[in-house]
Amino acid sequence: MSTVVSEVAGSRSINKDAHGKLTGDRTWIVYDSDGLALTGEDVIAATGIPRVGQSHPDFSDMFASSWRLSLSQDRPHAWNVTWQYSSTIWEGGEESLPDGVTGYNMSVGVSILDVWRSGPSMPASISTPSATTDISGTHVSEGGLPISLASPIATINIRQRVTGLFTGGAYVNNVARRNSGWWQGFAPGSLLFTGLNVNHTRDDINEIDYTLAWDAWCHLRQVPERDGSGNPVIDAGANPELEVYWKQPFRQTVSFSFLPM
């Protein structure tokens, strides 16, 4: 059993509006090589399918923002996946923002992680991954020691201006929690609310900066099986020689409806 991911020939389209904003689409067909049925979660997590924030191969200033799924009418148990791309750089004009929101910024980069497997499978539950289910993928560690991987990340900042007393105390319980539902095209669990900063200025005006962090693995991290002394459990006769599991340091989620957009 293996998942086949193939971009549909001629499916790429690019548009530029009067303000200079770029948008585009790409479509893939995804199916199992043995004809087995795949879930929508399997399809979106398949290797070769973009992740939110990943740049377009033809236009580096366009980024994957949202997707849609549909079952193929031409092949049994196959899915069509279309990702929408949007530029974050405007050549003119201003993007419409909700009332009170004075800015939205996203910075895309990488985080260097220790990994024991490349191309792992995402768990059935990203909040409570199994502590005994191997993550599969390709074994890349040596003697139980991990290698470094550059994993895509993004930092999002939202600026809001409000008047009156604002202490921010109501948001304390939301810090270090992931999004429980879709938010601005980002999949559930992929964003982490890292906090806010309040700057109280004259005339009861408050400038509020909300900060979010996006992670390609929904903030999951790989950990090897370890013995009582903390050393990786290596079985040279097994394939793979070392079991690797997912750990989720940020298990709690919350609706991001508290954000101003």
Beta strands, then each sheet from edge to edge (+ up, - down):
strand 1: 3-7
strand 2: 13-16
strand 3: 22-32
strand 4: 62-71
strand 5: 79-87
strand 6: 101-115
strand 7: 117-118
strand 8: 138-139
strand 9: 147-163
strand 10: 177-179
strand 11: 191-200
strand 12: 205-215
strand 13: 221-224
strand 14: 244-247
strand 15: 253-254
sheet 1: 1+ 3- 2+
sheet 2: 1+ 3- 5+ 4-
sheet 3: 6+ 9- 12+ 11- 10+ 15+
sheet 4: 7+ 8-
sheet 5: 13+ 14-
end
